[in-house]
Amino acid sequence: MYREFEYLTPTSWEEAAASLEDGTSAVLAGGTDLLTRVNARLRPQPDRLVSLRGLPAVAAVSHAGAELVVEARALLDQVVLAEAVKTNFAALAEACAHIGSPQTRNRATLVGNLCSASSAADACPASLCFSPLVRVQTESGLRELPLSELFAGPRQTSLGPKELVREVVFPQPPPRTGSAYRRVGSREVCDCATVVVAVALSLDEAGGIAQAAIGLGSVAPTPIRATEAEELLLGKVLDADLAAQAAEVAARATAPITDIRGSADYRREVVQSVLPAVLRTAHCRARGACS
Ligand SMILES: Cc1cc2nc3c(=O)[nH]c(=O)nc-3n(C[C@H](O)[C@H](O)[C@H](O)COP(=O)(O)OP(=O)(O)OC[C@H]3O[C@@H](n4cnc5c(N)ncnc54)[C@H](O)[C@@H]3O)c2cc1C
């Protein structure tokens, strides 16, 4: 039995925002998450789908000067293939490249992944590492919020009833920045990750860590940054001991659940054992010593 929906294709962003009715509407981007949940009868079930399809065309992924702008309809594949993303936001490119299959990535959007607000969504920890701003379309204009404030709870965003995401703006990382991503799961692709780890490190001229970001997924109700572990790294030179200490602190800061993919203890152990390697890769890239 198929459900019936009201299907709207607004032609302006303001109209799209105005079309969203509280609790009964959903924005439809690629539909790879939303329609799967609708078919599985998971709640909440929308009655109205507001498609992004009719909105005016703009460049999907653009890199001008000091920022990378990923528009709401930018496909995961477009993000993966964008030269500016590969060069400056490697963890994001790697995360997007690991989502689903080629077919999924040709249909699904980065913004849809972020707005699913799933703790296990692969692109969320990597995106968090670059501290982007989310530009939100309201009925009357635009407002901005840090991505970390978009995640309000498991599969819950902080968007208001008549709001949708228009684009995500990533500031250009400082020179000598390297980043890396790793997911651990029972299958390499097409499965929810058991743990997602992403890191971005920026080095000063002497090789010390000037900025550190550690994003984690599937280990708390929402994607998180491991801020205490980040602080531990600042001003120091990465070696095996420091990486192990940071991983221990990061693992302690998680609040995982036990589910079909792994126990809470296993997830903590994965963070502790995988994070040092991800830190090393990001560090190596920041030094320009590996690709
Ligand atoms: C076979 C398969 C494999 C998958 N594998 C993975 C995987 O490995 N890793 C992973 O993380 N995910 C995976 N997914 C889930 C999904 O593909 C991704 O989360 C994808 O990025 C969602 O993008 P979308 O454009 O299809 O979003 P949609 O399904 O259209 O939307 C997702 C959610 O975001 C909301 N939304 C979308 N755009 C906006 C907007 N502009 N403003 C406000 N709200 C918005 C929707 O209302 C909905 O709640 C998989 C899905 C399938 C079908």
The ligand as an SDF file (V2000), in Angstrom:
LIG
                    3D

 53 58  0  0  0  0  0  0  0  0999 V2000
   20.9990    2.5260    0.0190 C   0  0  0  0  0  0  0  0  0  0  0  0
   21.2650    3.6420    0.9860 C   0  0  0  0  0  0  0  0  0  0  0  0
   22.4920    3.7060    1.6170 C   0  0  0  0  0  0  0  0  0  0  0  0
   22.7690    4.7400    2.5160 C   0  0  0  0  0  0  0  0  0  0  0  0
   24.0040    4.7640    3.1090 N   0  0  0  0  0  0  0  0  0  0  0  0
   24.3050    5.7740    3.9480 C   0  0  0  0  0  0  0  0  0  0  0  0
   25.6080    5.8340    4.5490 C   0  0  0  0  0  0  0  0  0  0  0  0
   26.4700    4.9980    4.3080 O   0  0  0  0  0  0  0  0  0  0  0  0
   25.8570    6.8690    5.3970 N   0  0  0  0  0  0  0  0  0  0  0  0
   24.9270    7.8410    5.6770 C   0  0  0  0  0  0  0  0  0  0  0  0
   25.2230    8.7600    6.4240 O   0  0  0  0  0  0  0  0  0  0  0  0
   23.6960    7.7970    5.1150 N   0  0  0  0  0  0  0  0  0  0  0  0
   23.3520    6.7980    4.2650 C   0  0  0  0  0  0  0  0  0  0  0  0
   22.1090    6.7500    3.6920 N   0  0  0  0  0  0  0  0  0  0  0  0
   21.1220    7.7920    4.0480 C   0  0  0  0  0  0  0  0  0  0  0  0
   21.0200    8.9700    3.0260 C   0  0  0  0  0  0  0  0  0  0  0  0
   21.3760    8.5420    1.7270 O   0  0  0  0  0  0  0  0  0  0  0  0
   21.9040   10.1710    3.3700 C   0  0  0  0  0  0  0  0  0  0  0  0
   21.6400   10.6290    4.6750 O   0  0  0  0  0  0  0  0  0  0  0  0
   21.6960   11.3130    2.3720 C   0  0  0  0  0  0  0  0  0  0  0  0
   22.7610   12.2310    2.4610 O   0  0  0  0  0  0  0  0  0  0  0  0
   20.3720   12.0540    2.5570 C   0  0  0  0  0  0  0  0  0  0  0  0
   20.2950   13.0610    1.5690 O   0  0  0  0  0  0  0  0  0  0  0  0
   18.9440   13.3130    0.7370 P   0  0  0  0  0  0  0  0  0  0  0  0
   19.2030   14.4700   -0.1690 O   0  0  0  0  0  0  0  0  0  0  0  0
   18.4740   12.0820    0.0760 O   0  0  0  0  0  0  0  0  0  0  0  0
   17.9630   13.7450    1.9190 O   0  0  0  0  0  0  0  0  0  0  0  0
   16.3920   13.5140    2.0760 P   0  0  0  0  0  0  0  0  0  0  0  0
   16.0960   12.0890    2.2480 O   0  0  0  0  0  0  0  0  0  0  0  0
   15.6580   14.2430    1.0080 O   0  0  0  0  0  0  0  0  0  0  0  0
   16.1940   14.3020    3.4600 O   0  0  0  0  0  0  0  0  0  0  0  0
   16.7350   13.8230    4.6730 C   0  0  0  0  0  0  0  0  0  0  0  0
   16.1730   14.6430    5.8390 C   0  0  0  0  0  0  0  0  0  0  0  0
   16.6360   15.9810    5.7720 O   0  0  0  0  0  0  0  0  0  0  0  0
   15.5520   16.8940    5.5910 C   0  0  0  0  0  0  0  0  0  0  0  0
   16.0350   17.9060    4.6290 N   0  0  0  0  0  0  0  0  0  0  0  0
   16.6090   17.6590    3.4240 C   0  0  0  0  0  0  0  0  0  0  0  0
   16.9990   18.8290    2.8650 N   0  0  0  0  0  0  0  0  0  0  0  0
   16.6610   19.8020    3.7330 C   0  0  0  0  0  0  0  0  0  0  0  0
   16.7940   21.2270    3.7170 C   0  0  0  0  0  0  0  0  0  0  0  0
   17.3550   21.8800    2.6800 N   0  0  0  0  0  0  0  0  0  0  0  0
   16.3430   21.9350    4.7810 N   0  0  0  0  0  0  0  0  0  0  0  0
   15.7660   21.2920    5.8430 C   0  0  0  0  0  0  0  0  0  0  0  0
   15.6030   19.9460    5.9050 N   0  0  0  0  0  0  0  0  0  0  0  0
   16.0430   19.2170    4.8590 C   0  0  0  0  0  0  0  0  0  0  0  0
   14.3900   16.0560    5.0790 C   0  0  0  0  0  0  0  0  0  0  0  0
   13.1320   16.6320    5.3500 O   0  0  0  0  0  0  0  0  0  0  0  0
   14.6370   14.7500    5.8010 C   0  0  0  0  0  0  0  0  0  0  0  0
   14.1760   14.8350    7.1230 O   0  0  0  0  0  0  0  0  0  0  0  0
   21.7850    5.7310    2.7880 C   0  0  0  0  0  0  0  0  0  0  0  0
   20.5300    5.6680    2.1520 C   0  0  0  0  0  0  0  0  0  0  0  0
   20.2740    4.6400    1.2640 C   0  0  0  0  0  0  0  0  0  0  0  0
   18.9290    4.5840    0.5910 C   0  0  0  0  0  0  0  0  0  0  0  0
  1  2  1  0
  2  3  1  0
  2 52  2  0
  3  4  2  0
  4  5  1  0
  4 50  1  0
  5  6  2  0
  6  7  1  0
  6 13  1  0
  7  8  2  0
  7  9  1  0
  9 10  1  0
 10 11  2  0
 10 12  1  0
 12 13  2  0
 13 14  1  0
 14 15  1  0
 14 50  1  0
 15 16  1  0
 16 17  1  0
 16 18  1  0
 18 19  1  0
 18 20  1  0
 20 21  1  0
 20 22  1  0
 22 23  1  0
 23 24  1  0
 24 25  2  0
 24 26  1  0
 24 27  1  0
 27 28  1  0
 28 29  2  0
 28 30  1  0
 28 31  1  0
 31 32  1  0
 32 33  1  0
 33 34  1  0
 33 48  1  0
 34 35  1  0
 35 36  1  0
 35 46  1  0
 36 37  1  0
 36 45  1  0
 37 38  2  0
 38 39  1  0
 39 40  1  0
 39 45  2  0
 40 41  1  0
 40 42  2  0
 42 43  1  0
 43 44  2  0
 44 45  1  0
 46 47  1  0
 46 48  1  0
 48 49  1  0
 50 51  2  0
 51 52  1  0
 52 53  1  0
M  END
$$$$
